[in-house]
Every structure is written in C-alpha cells, then in structure tokens.
Amino acid sequence: MSPLGFSPPDTVPSAATTAELFERHVMSTYARYPLTLVRGEGCRVWDEEGREYLDFVAGIATCTLGHAHPAWIQALTQQAQQLHHVSNLYYNRPQAQLAQWLTQHSCADKVFFCNSGAEAVEGAIKLARKYAHTVRGIEDPILLTAHGSFHGRTLAALTATGQPKYQKDFAPLVPGFDYVPYNDIEGTAAVLERWGERVCAVLLEPLQGEGGVVPGDPAYFQWLRRVCSERGILLMLDEVQVGMGRTGRLWGYCNLGVEPDVFTLAKGLAGGIPIGALLAKDFCAVFQPGDHASTFGGNPLACAVGLAVCHTLMAESLVWNAQQTGSYLRQGLSCLAEQFPQLVQEVRGWGLIQGLVLRIPAAEVVRAAMEQGLLLVPAGSQVVRFVPPLIVTPAEIDEALARLESALQELAVGHSVGDF
C-alpha cells in the first residue's frame, strides 16, 4: 500500500478484453452474456466487433426514447453546461418543473425524487409507516405485497418482493410484511382479515414484470381500491417498469380503472439517466424536513433529462405509439405462438411490455435470438419479455419477429413434440 492509500496496479495485459477486466475488477452480481455493447442509435445497438442488434431490452424498459435521441442529447448537454448538481438544501428549477409535469399528468399532488426504483419503493414504505403511526395510530403496521412481485434489491424492497428466490441468504428480512395472491379477491380478503386494523398499505404492480409479465385484473384492483378506501389503507402501486407510457397508457393504473394514493417511478422516467420518484396525494404526503432525503435525488441534470423525456412523449405521440405498435407486436407474437406450439404457450402483456410464455427455458430463447441479432430479456424462468424503446416502428417489429422466428425454428429442431 502506497502512502496515497492505493497499491500499484497488477500487471494487466494491454490487450485485455472488457470481459477479462470485468472478471478481475467487477463483483459477480450479474450472469452477463458474452456481448460488449459500444454504441446505440434508435432501437439498435452495436457490439465492439461492429455487429448490429435490435434492442428489445432497452435497458430493461428504461431507454424510453431509444439510444442517442436528439432531444435527450440536447437536454443532457445543455444542462451539463449550466449546472449538473447542487444539494437539495437549495431550490433548482428542473426539479420543480419535472415535479409540476408529473403531478399535472397524474393523480398525484407531491413528488419526492431519488435515484432508482428500489429507492422509490423504500420511500413509499417509509411514507406508509409514518402515515400509519401519525395519522391512523397503528403501533405495529403491516404492509401487504403480492406473491410473484418484484420491488427492488435493497433490504426493505427485497422483503416486499414476493419471490423467495431473491430473498435467499439475506435473512433476517425486514419485519412488518405479508403477501397476498395477485389478482385473487378471495385470497387477498383472507389476508386482510387476518391482520385487521394493522394493515397500513397494499403495494402492488399494475402488471407484474419480473414475475412473468402478468397484467393486473381490473376487477381485482377496483375491488381492492374500494376496500382500501373504506378501511383507510393506502393503495400504493409500483410503476417502476410500466409507467411513462410503456403500457400504451401514460400510467399502468390507467389500464385498471383505479387511482392509487401513492405510486413509484424510475426506469423510463429519464430514458437511461438514473432517477426515481415517489408520488403521493396530498392527504398522505406526510414527510417533513428530516424524514427522508437523497443526495443525488432531483439533481438538475437528471431532472432536465427527465423533463425532456416527458415532453418528447407528448410531442412525438409515443404513448399512442406504444399502444399501436404494442398491439402489432402482440399479434405477431401470437402468430409465432401458433406456429411453434411445441415451444410457446401464450402471449400476454400491455402495450410495449409483452411476455412470450414458453414451454422451454427462457434462457434458450434469449440466447438463440441474440445469435440472430435480437436482444431480449427473461421475466422468470419460462417467460421472455419484449420491452423495446417507445419509438419502435412497425418495420422494426417485423424485423424483430423475423429474427425471433429464425431463432425458434432452430430451437424447434432440438425440441421435438415428444419432449413435452
């Protein structure tokens, strides 16, 4: 160790690949594909060898405007040249403007900005607990989430996530949570009755993304909205993956015919710049100075880019495009399901978040599609998720479907009907 606090670097061959550098220096928290991406434009990306791919992952529903969109670049560049970060001890105009846009275009009245979906969920959990203590007088509140849900990797968000595979080896989890069966009125009612007055909030995804692209049932959510209103329970929705127009409606809850009391955003809000947001109605926005904070949350750079994304969604009719191209994508996937019944069970989803439910491991389809120049992402062990940028065109969907068809044809050779 040198006096400056670091050791001289190991001898690393100058020709070390990116993968080799990752192996040496980056924690192994991802099972990465053997692919190094170096450039993107629109719905396409290129690897370090110059091969082009259609990107139907979009940073997992994050690159709302695709790659290198002119409005995104302009907002980023202009704000970086003016003021990129200041403490939340001071006002900054981009944060105020983004909060104004979000509240004017949603059911919320107030916004707290952070850096990620998990942080937004953590904020929602804290808000629910403070509301329980200070407004409802609940000494030991219970927050309900759904089996099959995914809410993030921080400890409370991980506890809220109703999938034991994500929680393995991280006990003890945070107390005060229980789980309900998603879209099941009778099962949810039983859990509500078990905890009675201790239930302070219910946190659900309008559509379960990581849980397999499972859309919410409007009848279930409308029943739950009535129950929550009658009992003073906060209805909180995790819109991290489905917000910002992805479902063909601006917010996922618009597909359900309900308004939440609280909802969370991240991913697509700034099209790839880290940002998260917790939104709440006035009656439950109980945070006071000192209750919650974020050093980077709401900084001028992220908020200026987020505002540009919001304006571009409207200027380029991208929510409408997600609805139209999402329907077109679903039709094409349904045709492939009919063509390959030995591999595919069904198609489900909303707008530009579609899931291909498989009879084989999703990883096989993802890898085969990658070989054909199409990037996809699993949503569970046997569902492949399609979440392209909201700027995607019908022609690009045709191209993606053709590449997927080639991948499925190759897989069909190795999976005869007798295998099922």
C-alpha positions in Angstrom: 0.0 0.0 0.0 1.4 3.4 -1.0 1.2 6.5 1.2 -1.5 7.7 -1.0 -3.7 4.8 0.0 -3.6 2.5 -3.0 -1.4 -0.2 -4.3 0.3 -0.2 -7.7 -1.9 -1.9 -10.2 -1.4 -5.5 -11.2 0.2 -6.1 -14.5 -2.7 -6.3 -16.9 -2.1 -7.1 -20.5 -2.8 -4.1 -22.7 -4.9 -6.4 -24.9 -7.2 -7.5 -22.0 -10.8 -7.8 -23.2 -13.6 -6.0 -21.5 -14.9 -9.3 -20.2 -11.4 -10.0 -18.7 -11.4 -6.6 -17.0 -14.8 -7.3 -15.5 -13.6 -10.7 -14.3 -10.7 -9.1 -12.5 -12.4 -6.0 -11.0 -16.2 -6.1 -11.0 -18.3 -8.0 -8.5 -20.0 -11.0 -10.0 -23.6 -9.9 -9.4 -24.8 -10.5 -13.0 -24.6 -13.5 -15.2 -23.6 -11.5 -18.2 -24.0 -12.6 -21.8 -20.8 -12.7 -23.9 -21.5 -9.4 -25.5 -19.9 -6.0 -25.1 -22.0 -3.1 -26.4 -20.3 0.1 -27.5 -22.8 2.2 -29.5 -26.5 2.7 -29.9 -28.9 4.6 -32.1 -32.7 4.5 -32.1 -33.7 0.9 -31.5 -30.3 -0.6 -32.5 -27.0 -1.2 -30.7 -23.6 -2.4 -31.9 -21.0 -4.5 -30.2 -17.3 -4.0 -30.2 -16.9 -6.1 -33.3 -19.4 -3.9 -35.2 -22.3 -6.3 -35.2 -25.7 -4.7 -35.1 -28.6 -5.9 -32.8 -32.2 -4.8 -32.5 -32.5 -3.8 -28.9 -35.9 -5.1 -27.5 -34.5 -4.9 -23.9 -33.9 -1.1 -23.8 -32.0 -1.3 -20.6 -35.0 -3.4 -19.3 -37.8 -0.9 -20.1 -35.5 2.1 -19.4 -34.4 3.7 -22.7 -37.8 5.3 -23.5 -36.6 7.3 -26.4 -34.1 4.6 -27.6 -30.5 5.4 -28.0 -29.0 8.8 -28.8 -32.3 10.6 -29.3 -31.7 14.2 -30.3 -34.0 15.7 -27.6 -32.3 13.5 -24.9 -28.8 14.6 -26.0 -29.8 18.2 -26.2 -31.3 18.3 -22.7 -28.3 16.4 -21.2 -25.7 18.6 -23.0 -27.4 22.0 -22.2 -28.0 21.2 -18.5 -24.4 19.8 -18.1 -23.1 23.0 -19.4 -25.1 25.0 -16.9 -25.5 23.2 -13.6 -25.3 19.5 -13.2 -25.7 19.0 -9.4 -26.5 21.0 -6.3 -27.6 20.0 -2.8 -31.3 19.7 -2.0 -30.6 22.4 0.6 -31.3 24.7 -2.3 -34.0 25.0 -5.0 -33.3 24.1 -8.6 -35.7 24.8 -11.4 -35.5 21.5 -13.4 -36.7 19.6 -10.3 -39.6 21.9 -9.8 -40.6 21.7 -13.5 -40.4 17.9 -13.6 -42.5 17.6 -10.4 -45.0 20.0 -11.9 -45.3 17.9 -15.1 -45.7 14.7 -13.2 -48.4 16.0 -10.9 -50.3 17.7 -13.8 -50.3 14.5 -15.8 -51.2 12.1 -12.9 -53.4 11.7 -9.9 -50.5 12.7 -7.5 -50.0 16.1 -5.8 -46.5 15.8 -4.5 -43.2 14.2 -5.7 -40.0 13.1 -3.9 -37.0 12.4 -6.2 -34.4 9.7 -5.7 -32.1 7.7 -8.0 -33.7 4.3 -8.6 -36.9 2.2 -8.4 -35.7 0.4 -5.3 -35.2 3.8 -3.6 -38.6 5.0 -4.6 -40.1 1.8 -3.1 -38.1 2.3 0.1 -39.5 5.9 0.2 -43.1 4.5 -0.2 -42.6 2.0 2.6 -41.3 4.8 4.9 -44.2 7.0 3.9 -46.7 4.3 4.6 -45.3 3.6 8.0 -45.2 7.2 9.0 -48.8 7.6 7.8 -49.8 4.6 9.9 -48.2 5.9 13.0 -49.1 9.6 12.8 -52.5 9.5 11.1 -54.0 6.1 11.9 -52.3 5.5 15.2 -51.1 2.0 14.3 -48.3 0.9 16.6 -47.1 -2.1 14.6 -48.2 -1.7 11.0 -48.3 -4.4 8.3 -47.7 -3.7 4.6 -49.1 -6.2 2.1 -47.5 -7.0 -1.2 -48.1 -9.8 -3.7 -46.7 -13.2 -4.4 -44.7 -13.1 -7.6 -43.9 -9.4 -7.2 -40.6 -7.6 -7.7 -39.9 -4.3 -5.9 -36.1 -4.0 -5.8 -32.9 -5.2 -4.2 -32.5 -3.0 -1.1 -33.4 -4.8 2.1 -37.0 -3.5 2.6 -37.7 -3.6 -1.1 -36.4 -7.1 -1.2 -38.7 -8.1 1.7 -41.6 -6.5 -0.2 -40.6 -8.7 -3.2 -42.8 -11.8 -3.0 -40.3 -14.2 -4.5 -38.2 -16.3 -2.1 -35.5 -16.9 -4.7 -34.5 -13.2 -4.5 -34.5 -13.3 -0.6 -32.4 -16.4 -0.2 -29.3 -15.8 2.0 -30.3 -12.3 3.0 -32.2 -13.0 6.3 -33.3 -11.6 8.6 -35.6 -9.7 6.4 -37.4 -6.5 7.5 -40.5 -7.3 9.7 -43.9 -5.9 9.0 -44.7 -7.5 5.6 -47.1 -10.2 4.4 -48.1 -11.4 1.0 -51.4 -11.7 -0.9 -52.2 -13.8 -4.1 -52.1 -11.5 -7.1 -55.5 -11.0 -8.8 -57.2 -13.2 -6.2 -60.0 -11.4 -4.4 -60.9 -14.2 -2.0 -57.3 -14.9 -1.1 -56.4 -11.2 -0.6 -59.6 -10.7 1.5 -58.4 -13.5 3.8 -55.0 -11.9 4.4 -56.6 -8.5 5.0 -58.9 -10.1 7.6 -56.1 -11.9 9.3 -54.2 -8.7 10.0 -57.3 -6.4 10.5 -56.6 -2.9 11.6 -52.8 -3.4 11.4 -52.7 -3.2 7.6 -51.4 0.2 6.7 -50.9 -0.2 3.0 -51.0 -2.5 0.0 -48.2 -2.3 -2.6 -48.8 -3.9 -5.9 -47.5 -3.7 -9.5 -50.2 -2.9 -12.1 -48.6 -5.6 -14.2 -46.0 -8.0 -12.7 -42.9 -7.6 -14.8 -40.2 -9.8 -13.2 -43.0 -12.1 -12.1 -43.7 -13.2 -15.7 -45.4 -10.2 -17.4 -48.8 -10.8 -15.6 -51.3 -8.0 -16.1 -53.4 -6.9 -13.3 -57.1 -7.8 -13.3 -59.2 -4.5 -13.4 -62.0 -6.2 -11.3 -59.4 -7.2 -8.6 -57.9 -3.7 -8.4 -61.2 -1.9 -8.4 -62.4 -4.2 -5.5 -59.1 -3.5 -3.7 -59.4 0.2 -4.2 -62.9 0.2 -2.6 -61.6 -1.9 0.4 -58.6 0.4 0.9 -60.8 3.5 0.8 -63.2 2.0 3.3 -60.6 1.0 5.8 -58.1 3.9 5.4 -55.5 1.7 3.9 -53.1 3.3 1.4 -53.2 1.7 -2.1 -49.6 2.0 -3.5 -48.6 1.0 -7.0 -45.2 0.2 -8.2 -45.0 1.8 -11.7 -41.2 1.5 -12.0 -41.4 -0.7 -15.1 -44.8 0.1 -16.5 -45.0 3.9 -16.0 -44.1 6.5 -18.6 -46.3 5.2 -21.4 -44.9 1.7 -21.7 -48.3 0.0 -21.5 -49.9 2.2 -24.1 -51.4 4.4 -21.3 -49.3 7.1 -19.6 -49.5 5.2 -16.3 -50.1 1.5 -15.7 -53.0 2.3 -13.3 -54.9 3.8 -16.2 -55.4 0.2 -17.5 -57.1 -0.8 -14.3 -59.7 2.0 -13.7 -58.3 3.0 -10.3 -56.3 5.8 -8.8 -53.5 4.9 -6.3 -52.8 7.0 -3.2 -49.0 6.6 -3.8 -47.0 5.3 -6.8 -43.4 4.9 -7.7 -41.4 5.6 -10.9 -37.9 5.1 -12.2 -36.6 3.2 -15.3 -38.1 5.1 -18.2 -38.5 8.4 -16.4 -35.3 9.9 -17.8 -34.6 7.4 -20.5 -31.4 6.0 -19.0 -30.2 8.7 -16.6 -30.6 7.4 -13.0 -33.7 8.8 -11.4 -36.5 7.6 -9.3 -39.7 9.2 -8.0 -42.2 8.7 -5.2 -45.5 10.3 -6.0 -48.4 10.8 -3.5 -51.7 12.5 -3.0 -51.7 15.4 -0.6 -53.6 13.6 2.2 -50.8 11.0 2.7 -47.7 13.1 1.7 -46.7 13.2 5.4 -43.0 13.6 5.1 -41.5 16.6 6.9 -37.9 18.0 6.7 -35.5 15.4 8.1 -37.8 12.4 7.4 -36.3 11.4 4.1 -33.5 12.6 1.8 -31.3 11.8 -1.2 -28.0 13.4 -2.0 -28.3 12.9 -5.8 -32.1 12.7 -6.0 -33.7 15.5 -8.0 -30.4 16.9 -9.3 -30.7 19.4 -12.2 -29.1 17.0 -14.7 -31.4 14.1 -14.2 -34.5 16.3 -13.9 -33.8 18.2 -17.0 -33.4 15.0 -19.0 -36.5 13.6 -17.4 -38.4 16.6 -18.4 -37.2 16.3 -21.9 -38.4 12.7 -22.0 -41.8 13.7 -20.7 -42.2 16.5 -23.3 -41.0 14.1 -26.1 -43.5 11.5 -25.1 -46.2 14.0 -25.9 -44.6 15.8 -28.8 -44.0 12.5 -30.7 -47.2 10.8 -29.5 -45.1 7.9 -28.1 -47.8 6.7 -25.6 -50.1 6.3 -28.6 -47.2 4.6 -30.5 -46.7 2.2 -27.6 -50.4 1.3 -27.8 -50.4 0.8 -31.6 -47.0 -0.9 -32.0 -47.7 -2.9 -28.9 -50.8 -4.4 -30.4 -48.9 -5.1 -33.6 -46.1 -6.8 -31.7 -48.7 -8.9 -29.8 -50.3 -10.0 -33.0 -47.0 -11.1 -34.4 -46.0 -12.9 -31.3 -49.4 -14.7 -31.3 -48.8 -15.9 -34.8 -45.4 -17.3 -33.7 -47.1 -19.0 -30.8 -49.5 -20.7 -33.2 -46.5 -21.6 -35.5 -44.5 -23.1 -32.7 -46.9 -24.7 -30.2 -44.3 -27.1 -29.0 -42.2 -24.1 -27.7 -44.7 -21.4 -26.9 -47.8 -21.5 -24.6 -49.2 -18.0 -24.9 -48.6 -14.2 -25.2 -49.6 -11.7 -22.5 -49.0 -8.1 -21.6 -50.0 -4.5 -22.3 -48.6 -2.1 -25.0 -44.8 -2.4 -25.3 -44.4 -4.8 -22.4 -45.2 -8.2 -23.8 -44.4 -11.7 -22.5 -43.9 -14.8 -24.5 -44.8 -17.7 -22.2 -42.7 -20.7 -23.1 -42.6 -24.5 -22.7 -38.8 -24.4 -22.6 -36.4 -22.3 -20.5 -36.4 -18.6 -21.4 -32.6 -18.5 -21.4 -32.6 -20.7 -24.5 -34.8 -18.3 -26.5 -32.8 -15.3 -25.3 -29.5 -16.8 -26.5 -30.9 -18.1 -29.8 -32.4 -14.7 -30.5 -29.1 -13.0 -29.7 -27.4 -15.1 -32.3 -30.0 -13.8 -34.8 -29.3 -10.2 -33.8 -32.2 -9.6 -31.5 -31.8 -8.7 -27.8 -34.5 -10.0 -25.4 -34.7 -10.4 -21.6 -36.2 -13.2 -19.4 -39.0 -12.4 -17.0 -38.8 -15.5 -14.8 -37.6 -18.9 -15.9 -40.1 -19.5 -18.8 -41.2 -16.1 -20.0 -39.3 -13.9 -22.4 -40.0 -10.1 -22.2 -40.3 -7.7 -25.1 -39.7 -4.1 -23.9 -38.3 -2.1 -26.9 -38.0 1.7 -26.9 -41.3 3.5 -27.3 -40.1 4.9 -30.6 -40.1 1.5 -32.2 -41.7 1.3 -35.6 -43.8 -1.5 -37.2 -41.0 -2.2 -39.6 -38.6 -2.8 -36.7 -41.1 -5.0 -35.1 -41.4 -7.0 -38.4 -37.6 -7.3 -38.4 -37.6 -8.5 -34.8 -40.3 -11.0 -35.4 -38.4 -12.4 -38.4 -35.2 -12.8 -36.3 -37.2 -14.4 -33.5 -38.9 -16.8 -36.0 -35.4 -17.9 -37.2 -34.3 -18.5 -33.5 -37.5 -20.5 -32.8 -37.0 -22.6 -35.9 -33.5 -23.6 -34.8 -34.8 -24.4 -31.3 -37.7 -26.4 -32.6 -35.2 -28.8 -34.2 -33.8 -29.7 -30.8 -37.2 -29.9 -29.1 -39.5 -32.5 -30.7 -43.1 -32.7 -29.7 -42.3 -35.9 -27.7 -40.1 -33.8 -25.4 -43.2 -32.2 -23.9 
